[in-house]
Amino acid sequence: MRATVDRAGLDSQGRMPPIKVRRVRKGDLSKVRDVLDQAFGDYFERQFGTRPRLVFGGAQYVHHRWLMEPWGCFVAEDNDGKIVGAAIAVIWGSLGLVGPVAVLTNYQNQDIGQQLLRATQEFFDENKVTLQGVVTYSTSPKHLSLYHKFGYRPKGLVAVMSRSPDRRQIVAAAPAARPPKVPLTTRRFSSLEEAKKKLALQRLHRITNGIYRGLDIGKEVEIVDGLALGDTLLLEQGRDVIGFAIYHTPGVSEAPLGGLYVKYLALDRAHARPEAFDHLVGALEELAGDSGMQRVILPVYCEYFGAYQRLVERGYGIDFTMVRMKRGRQDDYEHVADFVLDDWR
Protein backbone atom coordinates (compact mmCIF):
# COMPACT_ATOMS: atom_id res chain seq x y z
CA MET A 1 0.00 0.00 0.00
CA ARG A 2 1.32 3.43 -0.92
CA ALA A 3 1.83 5.99 1.84
CA THR A 4 -0.72 8.79 2.04
CA VAL A 5 -0.66 12.19 3.70
CA ASP A 6 -3.42 12.54 6.31
CA ARG A 7 -4.29 15.43 8.58
CA ALA A 8 -3.37 15.22 12.23
CA GLY A 9 -6.23 15.05 14.72
CA LEU A 10 -8.03 18.29 15.61
CA ASP A 11 -8.68 19.43 19.16
CA SER A 12 -12.17 19.80 20.65
CA GLN A 13 -12.58 23.22 18.99
CA GLY A 14 -11.52 22.04 15.54
CA ARG A 15 -8.03 23.55 15.72
CA MET A 16 -4.69 21.98 14.94
CA PRO A 17 -2.88 20.95 18.15
CA PRO A 18 -0.11 23.36 19.22
CA ILE A 19 3.44 22.20 18.57
CA LYS A 20 6.41 22.82 20.85
CA VAL A 21 9.98 22.80 19.54
CA ARG A 22 12.73 22.01 22.03
CA ARG A 23 16.20 20.53 22.13
CA VAL A 24 16.70 16.78 22.05
CA ARG A 25 17.22 14.94 25.34
CA LYS A 26 18.94 11.59 25.75
CA GLY A 27 15.64 9.78 26.26
CA ASP A 28 14.39 11.08 22.89
CA LEU A 29 17.06 9.46 20.72
CA SER A 30 15.23 6.25 19.78
CA LYS A 31 12.04 8.22 19.07
CA VAL A 32 13.93 10.68 16.86
CA ARG A 33 15.34 7.77 14.89
CA ASP A 34 11.83 6.35 14.51
CA VAL A 35 10.57 9.71 13.18
CA LEU A 36 13.35 9.79 10.57
CA ASP A 37 12.69 6.19 9.54
CA GLN A 38 8.93 6.68 9.27
CA ALA A 39 9.00 10.06 7.50
CA PHE A 40 11.68 9.15 4.96
CA GLY A 41 10.27 5.65 4.52
CA ASP A 42 6.95 7.24 3.53
CA TYR A 43 8.75 9.68 1.22
CA PHE A 44 10.67 6.93 -0.59
CA GLU A 45 7.48 4.87 -0.91
CA ARG A 46 5.66 7.77 -2.53
CA GLN A 47 8.60 8.45 -4.84
CA PHE A 48 9.42 4.90 -5.93
CA GLY A 49 6.29 2.89 -5.19
CA THR A 50 7.96 0.54 -2.71
CA ARG A 51 9.07 1.02 0.86
CA PRO A 52 12.78 0.37 1.54
CA ARG A 53 13.53 -2.44 3.97
CA LEU A 54 16.18 -0.22 5.56
CA VAL A 55 15.84 3.55 5.28
CA PHE A 56 19.17 5.06 4.16
CA GLY A 57 20.47 1.51 3.66
CA GLY A 58 20.92 1.12 7.42
CA ALA A 59 22.93 4.32 7.91
CA GLN A 60 22.28 6.07 11.23
CA TYR A 61 22.37 9.80 11.89
CA VAL A 62 21.02 10.46 15.38
CA HIS A 63 23.01 9.19 18.35
CA HIS A 64 26.55 10.23 17.44
CA ARG A 65 25.44 13.58 16.02
CA TRP A 66 23.59 14.34 19.24
CA LEU A 67 26.72 13.48 21.24
CA MET A 68 28.78 15.67 18.93
CA GLU A 69 26.38 18.64 18.76
CA PRO A 70 23.62 18.31 21.43
CA TRP A 71 22.63 21.99 21.24
CA GLY A 72 21.95 21.66 17.51
CA CYS A 73 19.39 18.84 17.71
CA PHE A 74 15.68 19.69 17.99
CA VAL A 75 12.35 17.90 18.20
CA ALA A 76 8.77 19.03 17.66
CA GLU A 77 6.20 17.54 20.02
CA ASP A 78 2.44 17.86 20.37
CA ASN A 79 0.37 18.51 23.49
CA ASP A 80 0.60 14.88 24.51
CA GLY A 81 4.39 14.88 24.32
CA LYS A 82 4.48 12.84 21.12
CA ILE A 83 7.54 13.62 19.01
CA VAL A 84 6.27 14.36 15.51
CA GLY A 85 9.32 15.98 13.91
CA ALA A 86 13.08 16.37 14.29
CA ALA A 87 15.95 18.42 12.91
CA ILE A 88 19.67 17.88 13.34
CA ALA A 89 22.27 20.60 12.79
CA VAL A 90 26.04 20.51 13.19
CA ILE A 91 28.72 23.17 13.03
CA TRP A 92 32.04 22.73 11.25
CA GLY A 93 33.70 25.91 12.48
CA SER A 94 32.36 28.70 10.27
CA LEU A 95 30.08 26.33 8.33
CA GLY A 96 26.71 25.20 9.68
CA LEU A 97 24.96 22.18 8.19
CA VAL A 98 21.28 21.23 8.48
CA GLY A 99 19.89 17.74 8.17
CA PRO A 100 18.26 15.42 8.34
CA VAL A 101 14.97 17.25 8.92
CA ALA A 102 11.82 15.14 9.14
CA VAL A 103 8.14 15.47 10.09
CA LEU A 104 5.78 12.52 10.41
CA THR A 105 3.63 12.24 7.32
CA ASN A 106 0.27 12.95 8.97
CA TYR A 107 1.69 16.08 10.62
CA GLN A 108 3.09 17.60 7.44
CA ASN A 109 1.77 20.80 5.80
CA GLN A 110 1.36 22.47 9.21
CA ASP A 111 4.58 24.55 9.23
CA ILE A 112 6.29 22.18 11.67
CA GLY A 113 9.26 21.87 9.35
CA GLN A 114 9.56 25.65 9.31
CA GLN A 115 9.51 25.77 13.12
CA LEU A 116 12.29 23.21 13.27
CA LEU A 117 14.36 25.03 10.66
CA ARG A 118 13.88 28.31 12.53
CA ALA A 119 15.36 26.66 15.61
CA THR A 120 18.44 25.52 13.66
CA GLN A 121 18.89 29.01 12.21
CA GLU A 122 18.82 30.52 15.71
CA PHE A 123 21.42 27.95 16.74
CA PHE A 124 23.64 29.01 13.84
CA ASP A 125 23.16 32.69 14.66
CA GLU A 126 24.13 32.10 18.29
CA ASN A 127 27.37 30.52 17.12
CA LYS A 128 28.10 33.21 14.47
CA VAL A 129 28.19 30.77 11.57
CA THR A 130 29.01 32.62 8.33
CA LEU A 131 27.80 30.02 5.81
CA GLN A 132 24.95 27.54 6.12
CA GLY A 133 24.28 24.57 3.93
CA VAL A 134 21.97 21.66 3.30
CA VAL A 135 21.70 18.82 0.80
CA THR A 136 18.25 17.75 -0.34
CA TYR A 137 16.36 15.96 -3.08
CA SER A 138 16.35 17.92 -6.32
CA THR A 139 13.16 16.14 -7.46
CA SER A 140 11.14 17.19 -4.39
CA PRO A 141 9.42 20.60 -4.76
CA LYS A 142 8.38 20.43 -1.09
CA HIS A 143 11.95 20.10 0.15
CA LEU A 144 13.27 22.80 -2.18
CA SER A 145 10.47 25.19 -1.23
CA LEU A 146 11.01 24.70 2.50
CA TYR A 147 14.69 25.58 2.38
CA HIS A 148 14.11 28.40 -0.10
CA LYS A 149 11.82 30.10 2.45
CA PHE A 150 14.84 30.40 4.74
CA GLY A 151 17.10 31.88 2.12
CA TYR A 152 18.85 28.74 0.90
CA ARG A 153 19.65 28.78 -2.80
CA PRO A 154 20.22 25.71 -5.01
CA LYS A 155 23.88 25.79 -6.08
CA GLY A 156 25.02 22.52 -7.63
CA LEU A 157 24.80 18.77 -7.98
CA VAL A 158 26.06 16.24 -5.44
CA ALA A 159 26.83 12.80 -6.86
CA VAL A 160 26.93 9.91 -4.40
CA MET A 161 29.30 7.50 -6.13
CA SER A 162 30.47 3.99 -5.37
CA ARG A 163 32.30 0.96 -6.70
CA SER A 164 33.59 -2.40 -5.59
CA PRO A 165 36.90 -2.28 -3.68
CA ASP A 166 38.24 -5.06 -5.90
CA ARG A 167 41.35 -3.46 -7.38
CA ARG A 168 41.10 -5.65 -10.48
CA GLN A 169 38.00 -3.66 -11.44
CA ILE A 170 39.81 -0.33 -11.66
CA VAL A 171 39.37 0.95 -15.17
CA ALA A 172 42.56 0.18 -17.04
CA ALA A 173 42.08 3.23 -19.25
CA ALA A 174 42.44 5.62 -16.29
CA PRO A 175 45.53 7.78 -16.91
CA ALA A 176 48.40 6.98 -14.60
CA ALA A 177 49.41 9.83 -12.31
CA ARG A 178 53.03 10.90 -12.15
CA PRO A 179 54.69 9.33 -9.07
CA PRO A 180 55.71 11.88 -6.42
CA LYS A 181 59.39 12.57 -5.69
CA VAL A 182 58.85 11.95 -1.97
CA PRO A 183 56.84 8.75 -1.33
CA LEU A 184 53.31 9.01 0.02
CA THR A 185 52.22 6.95 3.00
CA THR A 186 49.04 6.57 5.04
CA ARG A 187 48.27 5.76 8.65
CA ARG A 188 45.20 5.75 10.84
CA PHE A 189 44.43 8.52 13.28
CA SER A 190 43.44 5.90 15.87
CA SER A 191 47.01 4.54 15.90
CA LEU A 192 48.46 7.82 17.19
CA GLU A 193 49.28 8.60 20.81
CA GLU A 194 47.00 11.19 22.43
CA ALA A 195 49.56 13.99 22.22
CA LYS A 196 50.14 13.28 18.53
CA LYS A 197 46.39 13.23 17.91
CA LYS A 198 46.19 16.85 19.08
CA LEU A 199 49.00 17.83 16.73
CA ALA A 200 47.32 15.97 13.87
CA LEU A 201 44.03 17.80 14.52
CA GLN A 202 45.86 21.12 14.29
CA ARG A 203 47.30 20.09 10.94
CA LEU A 204 43.90 18.99 9.65
CA HIS A 205 42.45 22.34 10.70
CA ARG A 206 45.12 24.14 8.69
CA ILE A 207 44.14 22.08 5.64
CA THR A 208 40.41 22.82 5.93
CA ASN A 209 40.99 26.47 6.84
CA GLY A 210 42.90 26.79 3.57
CA ILE A 211 39.84 25.50 1.70
CA TYR A 212 37.32 27.75 3.46
CA ARG A 213 38.26 30.22 6.16
CA GLY A 214 37.20 28.97 9.58
CA LEU A 215 36.20 25.49 8.37
CA ASP A 216 37.00 22.97 11.10
CA ILE A 217 35.91 19.32 11.06
CA GLY A 218 37.89 18.31 14.16
CA LYS A 219 34.77 17.21 16.04
CA GLU A 220 33.95 14.77 13.21
CA VAL A 221 37.41 13.21 13.57
CA GLU A 222 37.03 13.01 17.35
CA ILE A 223 33.55 11.47 17.39
CA VAL A 224 34.57 8.82 14.84
CA ASP A 225 37.64 8.04 16.94
CA GLY A 226 35.85 8.13 20.29
CA LEU A 227 32.92 5.91 19.28
CA ALA A 228 34.90 3.70 16.85
CA LEU A 229 32.52 4.58 14.01
CA GLY A 230 35.38 4.13 11.56
CA ASP A 231 38.63 6.06 11.46
CA THR A 232 40.49 8.93 9.82
CA LEU A 233 43.15 8.05 7.30
CA LEU A 234 46.09 10.48 7.25
CA LEU A 235 48.02 11.00 4.01
CA GLU A 236 51.64 11.85 4.74
CA GLN A 237 54.60 12.92 2.65
CA GLY A 238 57.73 12.70 4.70
CA ARG A 239 56.77 14.08 8.13
CA ASP A 240 53.99 16.30 6.82
CA VAL A 241 50.26 15.50 6.75
CA ILE A 242 49.08 16.62 3.32
CA GLY A 243 45.60 15.14 3.30
CA PHE A 244 43.09 13.02 5.18
CA ALA A 245 39.83 11.10 4.86
CA ILE A 246 37.22 10.56 7.58
CA TYR A 247 35.46 7.29 6.91
CA HIS A 248 32.65 5.32 8.57
CA THR A 249 32.16 1.57 8.65
CA PRO A 250 28.79 -0.20 9.15
CA GLY A 251 27.29 -0.60 12.60
CA VAL A 252 25.98 2.50 14.36
CA SER A 253 27.51 4.97 11.92
CA GLU A 254 26.51 6.79 8.72
CA ALA A 255 27.81 3.93 6.59
CA PRO A 256 25.10 1.76 5.00
CA LEU A 257 25.35 -1.99 5.34
CA GLY A 258 28.25 -3.43 3.39
CA GLY A 259 29.84 -0.09 2.57
CA LEU A 260 32.87 1.92 3.61
CA TYR A 261 31.57 5.48 3.50
CA VAL A 262 33.74 8.61 3.31
CA LYS A 263 32.31 11.56 5.24
CA TYR A 264 35.05 14.04 4.40
CA LEU A 265 38.26 13.96 2.37
CA ALA A 266 40.60 16.83 1.57
CA LEU A 267 44.08 17.48 0.28
CA ASP A 268 46.16 20.48 1.28
CA ARG A 269 45.88 23.00 -1.57
CA ALA A 270 49.67 23.03 -1.91
CA HIS A 271 49.56 19.28 -2.58
CA ALA A 272 46.28 19.04 -4.50
CA ARG A 273 47.47 16.75 -7.26
CA PRO A 274 45.91 13.68 -8.87
CA GLU A 275 48.60 11.31 -7.63
CA ALA A 276 47.95 12.29 -4.01
CA PHE A 277 44.20 11.90 -4.46
CA ASP A 278 44.67 8.52 -6.13
CA HIS A 279 46.93 7.32 -3.32
CA LEU A 280 44.42 8.28 -0.63
CA VAL A 281 41.41 6.82 -2.44
CA GLY A 282 43.40 3.69 -3.24
CA ALA A 283 44.25 3.27 0.45
CA LEU A 284 40.54 3.54 1.30
CA GLU A 285 39.71 0.91 -1.31
CA GLU A 286 42.34 -1.37 0.15
CA LEU A 287 40.92 -0.89 3.66
CA ALA A 288 37.45 -1.72 2.38
CA GLY A 289 38.66 -4.84 0.60
CA ASP A 290 40.61 -6.08 3.62
CA SER A 291 37.51 -5.55 5.80
CA GLY A 292 35.23 -7.50 3.45
CA MET A 293 33.20 -4.45 2.39
CA GLN A 294 31.18 -4.72 -0.79
CA ARG A 295 31.29 -1.05 -1.77
CA VAL A 296 33.34 2.12 -1.29
CA ILE A 297 30.96 5.11 -1.15
CA LEU A 298 32.30 8.56 -2.02
CA PRO A 299 29.94 11.57 -2.23
CA VAL A 300 31.32 14.41 -4.35
CA TYR A 301 30.07 17.93 -4.99
CA CYS A 302 30.46 18.35 -8.73
CA GLU A 303 31.97 21.84 -8.44
CA TYR A 304 35.05 19.87 -7.37
CA PHE A 305 35.24 18.66 -10.92
CA GLY A 306 38.82 17.40 -10.73
CA ALA A 307 37.86 15.03 -7.93
CA TYR A 308 34.68 13.98 -9.73
CA GLN A 309 36.55 13.30 -12.98
CA ARG A 310 39.20 11.29 -11.20
CA LEU A 311 36.58 9.09 -9.55
CA VAL A 312 34.94 8.43 -12.91
CA GLU A 313 38.35 7.41 -14.27
CA ARG A 314 38.77 5.02 -11.34
CA GLY A 315 35.54 3.26 -12.24
CA TYR A 316 33.11 4.89 -9.82
CA GLY A 317 29.47 5.14 -10.87
CA ILE A 318 26.71 7.44 -9.64
CA ASP A 319 24.22 5.79 -7.28
CA PHE A 320 22.00 8.88 -6.94
CA THR A 321 22.22 12.66 -7.01
CA MET A 322 21.10 15.45 -4.70
CA VAL A 323 21.35 19.23 -4.76
CA ARG A 324 23.46 21.43 -2.47
CA MET A 325 21.78 24.58 -1.15
CA LYS A 326 23.47 27.46 0.69
CA ARG A 327 22.90 30.75 2.44
CA GLY A 328 25.45 33.21 3.77
CA ARG A 329 28.86 34.53 2.82
CA GLN A 330 31.22 33.16 0.18
CA ASP A 331 28.69 30.59 -0.91
CA ASP A 332 30.77 29.66 -3.94
CA TYR A 333 34.07 28.98 -2.15
CA GLU A 334 34.57 25.58 -3.79
CA HIS A 335 37.39 25.60 -6.33
CA VAL A 336 37.44 23.28 -9.30
CA ALA A 337 41.10 22.38 -8.67
CA ASP A 338 40.59 21.33 -5.05
CA PHE A 339 40.48 17.63 -4.26
CA VAL A 340 37.70 17.56 -1.68
CA LEU A 341 34.87 15.11 -0.92
CA ASP A 342 32.52 16.66 1.64
CA ASP A 343 29.15 15.14 2.43
CA TRP A 344 26.66 17.65 3.85
CA ARG A 345 23.87 15.10 4.42
C-alpha positions as CSV (number, residue, x, y, z in Angstrom):
1,M,0.0,0.0,0.0
2,R,1.3,3.4,-0.9
3,A,1.8,6.0,1.8
4,T,-0.7,8.8,2.0
5,V,-0.7,12.2,3.7
6,D,-3.4,12.5,6.3
7,R,-4.3,15.4,8.6
8,A,-3.4,15.2,12.2
9,G,-6.2,15.0,14.7
10,L,-8.0,18.3,15.6
11,D,-8.7,19.4,19.2
12,S,-12.2,19.8,20.6
13,Q,-12.6,23.2,19.0
14,G,-11.5,22.0,15.5
15,R,-8.0,23.6,15.7
16,M,-4.7,22.0,14.9
17,P,-2.9,21.0,18.1
18,P,-0.1,23.4,19.2
19,I,3.4,22.2,18.6
20,K,6.4,22.8,20.9
21,V,10.0,22.8,19.5
22,R,12.7,22.0,22.0
23,R,16.2,20.5,22.1
24,V,16.7,16.8,22.1
25,R,17.2,14.9,25.3
26,K,18.9,11.6,25.8
27,G,15.6,9.8,26.3
28,D,14.4,11.1,22.9
29,L,17.1,9.5,20.7
30,S,15.2,6.3,19.8
31,K,12.0,8.2,19.1
32,V,13.9,10.7,16.9
33,R,15.3,7.8,14.9
34,D,11.8,6.3,14.5
35,V,10.6,9.7,13.2
36,L,13.3,9.8,10.6
37,D,12.7,6.2,9.5
38,Q,8.9,6.7,9.3
39,A,9.0,10.1,7.5
40,F,11.7,9.2,5.0
41,G,10.3,5.7,4.5
42,D,7.0,7.2,3.5
43,Y,8.7,9.7,1.2
44,F,10.7,6.9,-0.6
45,E,7.5,4.9,-0.9
46,R,5.7,7.8,-2.5
47,Q,8.6,8.5,-4.8
48,F,9.4,4.9,-5.9
49,G,6.3,2.9,-5.2
50,T,8.0,0.5,-2.7
51,R,9.1,1.0,0.9
52,P,12.8,0.4,1.5
53,R,13.5,-2.4,4.0
54,L,16.2,-0.2,5.6
55,V,15.8,3.6,5.3
56,F,19.2,5.1,4.2
57,G,20.5,1.5,3.7
58,G,20.9,1.1,7.4
59,A,22.9,4.3,7.9
60,Q,22.3,6.1,11.2
61,Y,22.4,9.8,11.9
62,V,21.0,10.5,15.4
63,H,23.0,9.2,18.4
64,H,26.6,10.2,17.4
65,R,25.4,13.6,16.0
66,W,23.6,14.3,19.2
67,L,26.7,13.5,21.2
68,M,28.8,15.7,18.9
69,E,26.4,18.6,18.8
70,P,23.6,18.3,21.4
71,W,22.6,22.0,21.2
72,G,21.9,21.7,17.5
73,C,19.4,18.8,17.7
74,F,15.7,19.7,18.0
75,V,12.3,17.9,18.2
76,A,8.8,19.0,17.7
77,E,6.2,17.5,20.0
78,D,2.4,17.9,20.4
79,N,0.4,18.5,23.5
80,D,0.6,14.9,24.5
81,G,4.4,14.9,24.3
82,K,4.5,12.8,21.1
83,I,7.5,13.6,19.0
84,V,6.3,14.4,15.5
85,G,9.3,16.0,13.9
86,A,13.1,16.4,14.3
87,A,15.9,18.4,12.9
88,I,19.7,17.9,13.3
89,A,22.3,20.6,12.8
90,V,26.0,20.5,13.2
91,I,28.7,23.2,13.0
92,W,32.0,22.7,11.3
93,G,33.7,25.9,12.5
94,S,32.4,28.7,10.3
95,L,30.1,26.3,8.3
96,G,26.7,25.2,9.7
97,L,25.0,22.2,8.2
98,V,21.3,21.2,8.5
99,G,19.9,17.7,8.2
100,P,18.3,15.4,8.3
101,V,15.0,17.2,8.9
102,A,11.8,15.1,9.1
103,V,8.1,15.5,10.1
104,L,5.8,12.5,10.4
105,T,3.6,12.2,7.3
106,N,0.3,12.9,9.0
107,Y,1.7,16.1,10.6
108,Q,3.1,17.6,7.4
109,N,1.8,20.8,5.8
110,Q,1.4,22.5,9.2
111,D,4.6,24.6,9.2
112,I,6.3,22.2,11.7
113,G,9.3,21.9,9.3
114,Q,9.6,25.6,9.3
115,Q,9.5,25.8,13.1
116,L,12.3,23.2,13.3
117,L,14.4,25.0,10.7
118,R,13.9,28.3,12.5
119,A,15.4,26.7,15.6
120,T,18.4,25.5,13.7
121,Q,18.9,29.0,12.2
122,E,18.8,30.5,15.7
123,F,21.4,27.9,16.7
124,F,23.6,29.0,13.8
125,D,23.2,32.7,14.7
126,E,24.1,32.1,18.3
127,N,27.4,30.5,17.1
128,K,28.1,33.2,14.5
129,V,28.2,30.8,11.6
130,T,29.0,32.6,8.3
131,L,27.8,30.0,5.8
132,Q,25.0,27.5,6.1
133,G,24.3,24.6,3.9
134,V,22.0,21.7,3.3
135,V,21.7,18.8,0.8
136,T,18.3,17.8,-0.3
137,Y,16.4,16.0,-3.1
138,S,16.4,17.9,-6.3
139,T,13.2,16.1,-7.5
140,S,11.1,17.2,-4.4
141,P,9.4,20.6,-4.8
142,K,8.4,20.4,-1.1
143,H,12.0,20.1,0.1
144,L,13.3,22.8,-2.2
145,S,10.5,25.2,-1.2
146,L,11.0,24.7,2.5
147,Y,14.7,25.6,2.4
148,H,14.1,28.4,-0.1
149,K,11.8,30.1,2.4
150,F,14.8,30.4,4.7
151,G,17.1,31.9,2.1
152,Y,18.8,28.7,0.9
153,R,19.6,28.8,-2.8
154,P,20.2,25.7,-5.0
155,K,23.9,25.8,-6.1
156,G,25.0,22.5,-7.6
157,L,24.8,18.8,-8.0
158,V,26.1,16.2,-5.4
159,A,26.8,12.8,-6.9
160,V,26.9,9.9,-4.4
161,M,29.3,7.5,-6.1
162,S,30.5,4.0,-5.4
163,R,32.3,1.0,-6.7
164,S,33.6,-2.4,-5.6
165,P,36.9,-2.3,-3.7
166,D,38.2,-5.1,-5.9
167,R,41.4,-3.5,-7.4
168,R,41.1,-5.7,-10.5
169,Q,38.0,-3.7,-11.4
170,I,39.8,-0.3,-11.7
171,V,39.4,0.9,-15.2
172,A,42.6,0.2,-17.0
173,A,42.1,3.2,-19.2
174,A,42.4,5.6,-16.3
175,P,45.5,7.8,-16.9
176,A,48.4,7.0,-14.6
177,A,49.4,9.8,-12.3
178,R,53.0,10.9,-12.1
179,P,54.7,9.3,-9.1
180,P,55.7,11.9,-6.4
181,K,59.4,12.6,-5.7
182,V,58.8,12.0,-2.0
183,P,56.8,8.8,-1.3
184,L,53.3,9.0,0.0
185,T,52.2,7.0,3.0
186,T,49.0,6.6,5.0
187,R,48.3,5.8,8.7
188,R,45.2,5.7,10.8
189,F,44.4,8.5,13.3
190,S,43.4,5.9,15.9
191,S,47.0,4.5,15.9
192,L,48.5,7.8,17.2
193,E,49.3,8.6,20.8
194,E,47.0,11.2,22.4
195,A,49.6,14.0,22.2
196,K,50.1,13.3,18.5
197,K,46.4,13.2,17.9
198,K,46.2,16.8,19.1
199,L,49.0,17.8,16.7
200,A,47.3,16.0,13.9
201,L,44.0,17.8,14.5
202,Q,45.9,21.1,14.3
203,R,47.3,20.1,10.9
204,L,43.9,19.0,9.6
205,H,42.5,22.3,10.7
206,R,45.1,24.1,8.7
207,I,44.1,22.1,5.6
208,T,40.4,22.8,5.9
209,N,41.0,26.5,6.8
210,G,42.9,26.8,3.6
211,I,39.8,25.5,1.7
212,Y,37.3,27.7,3.5
213,R,38.3,30.2,6.2
214,G,37.2,29.0,9.6
215,L,36.2,25.5,8.4
216,D,37.0,23.0,11.1
217,I,35.9,19.3,11.1
218,G,37.9,18.3,14.2
219,K,34.8,17.2,16.0
220,E,33.9,14.8,13.2
221,V,37.4,13.2,13.6
222,E,37.0,13.0,17.4
223,I,33.6,11.5,17.4
224,V,34.6,8.8,14.8
225,D,37.6,8.0,16.9
226,G,35.9,8.1,20.3
227,L,32.9,5.9,19.3
228,A,34.9,3.7,16.9
229,L,32.5,4.6,14.0
230,G,35.4,4.1,11.6
231,D,38.6,6.1,11.5
232,T,40.5,8.9,9.8
233,L,43.2,8.1,7.3
234,L,46.1,10.5,7.3
235,L,48.0,11.0,4.0
236,E,51.6,11.8,4.7
237,Q,54.6,12.9,2.7
238,G,57.7,12.7,4.7
239,R,56.8,14.1,8.1
240,D,54.0,16.3,6.8
241,V,50.3,15.5,6.7
242,I,49.1,16.6,3.3
243,G,45.6,15.1,3.3
244,F,43.1,13.0,5.2
245,A,39.8,11.1,4.9
246,I,37.2,10.6,7.6
247,Y,35.5,7.3,6.9
248,H,32.6,5.3,8.6
249,T,32.2,1.6,8.6
250,P,28.8,-0.2,9.2
251,G,27.3,-0.6,12.6
252,V,26.0,2.5,14.4
253,S,27.5,5.0,11.9
254,E,26.5,6.8,8.7
255,A,27.8,3.9,6.6
256,P,25.1,1.8,5.0
257,L,25.3,-2.0,5.3
258,G,28.3,-3.4,3.4
259,G,29.8,-0.1,2.6
260,L,32.9,1.9,3.6
261,Y,31.6,5.5,3.5
262,V,33.7,8.6,3.3
263,K,32.3,11.6,5.2
264,Y,35.1,14.0,4.4
265,L,38.3,14.0,2.4
266,A,40.6,16.8,1.6
267,L,44.1,17.5,0.3
268,D,46.2,20.5,1.3
269,R,45.9,23.0,-1.6
270,A,49.7,23.0,-1.9
271,H,49.6,19.3,-2.6
272,A,46.3,19.0,-4.5
273,R,47.5,16.8,-7.3
274,P,45.9,13.7,-8.9
275,E,48.6,11.3,-7.6
276,A,48.0,12.3,-4.0
277,F,44.2,11.9,-4.5
278,D,44.7,8.5,-6.1
279,H,46.9,7.3,-3.3
280,L,44.4,8.3,-0.6
281,V,41.4,6.8,-2.4
282,G,43.4,3.7,-3.2
283,A,44.2,3.3,0.4
284,L,40.5,3.5,1.3
285,E,39.7,0.9,-1.3
286,E,42.3,-1.4,0.2
287,L,40.9,-0.9,3.7
288,A,37.5,-1.7,2.4
289,G,38.7,-4.8,0.6
290,D,40.6,-6.1,3.6
291,S,37.5,-5.6,5.8
292,G,35.2,-7.5,3.4
293,M,33.2,-4.5,2.4
294,Q,31.2,-4.7,-0.8
295,R,31.3,-1.0,-1.8
296,V,33.3,2.1,-1.3
297,I,31.0,5.1,-1.2
298,L,32.3,8.6,-2.0
299,P,29.9,11.6,-2.2
300,V,31.3,14.4,-4.3
301,Y,30.1,17.9,-5.0
302,C,30.5,18.4,-8.7
303,E,32.0,21.8,-8.4
304,Y,35.1,19.9,-7.4
305,F,35.2,18.7,-10.9
306,G,38.8,17.4,-10.7
307,A,37.9,15.0,-7.9
308,Y,34.7,14.0,-9.7
309,Q,36.5,13.3,-13.0
310,R,39.2,11.3,-11.2
311,L,36.6,9.1,-9.5
312,V,34.9,8.4,-12.9
313,E,38.3,7.4,-14.3
314,R,38.8,5.0,-11.3
315,G,35.5,3.3,-12.2
316,Y,33.1,4.9,-9.8
317,G,29.5,5.1,-10.9
318,I,26.7,7.4,-9.6
319,D,24.2,5.8,-7.3
320,F,22.0,8.9,-6.9
321,T,22.2,12.7,-7.0
322,M,21.1,15.5,-4.7
323,V,21.3,19.2,-4.8
324,R,23.5,21.4,-2.5
325,M,21.8,24.6,-1.1
326,K,23.5,27.5,0.7
327,R,22.9,30.8,2.4
328,G,25.5,33.2,3.8
329,R,28.9,34.5,2.8
330,Q,31.2,33.2,0.2
331,D,28.7,30.6,-0.9
332,D,30.8,29.7,-3.9
333,Y,34.1,29.0,-2.2
334,E,34.6,25.6,-3.8
335,H,37.4,25.6,-6.3
336,V,37.4,23.3,-9.3
337,A,41.1,22.4,-8.7
338,D,40.6,21.3,-5.1
339,F,40.5,17.6,-4.3
340,V,37.7,17.6,-1.7
341,L,34.9,15.1,-0.9
342,D,32.5,16.7,1.6
343,D,29.2,15.1,2.4
344,W,26.7,17.6,3.9
345,R,23.9,15.1,4.4
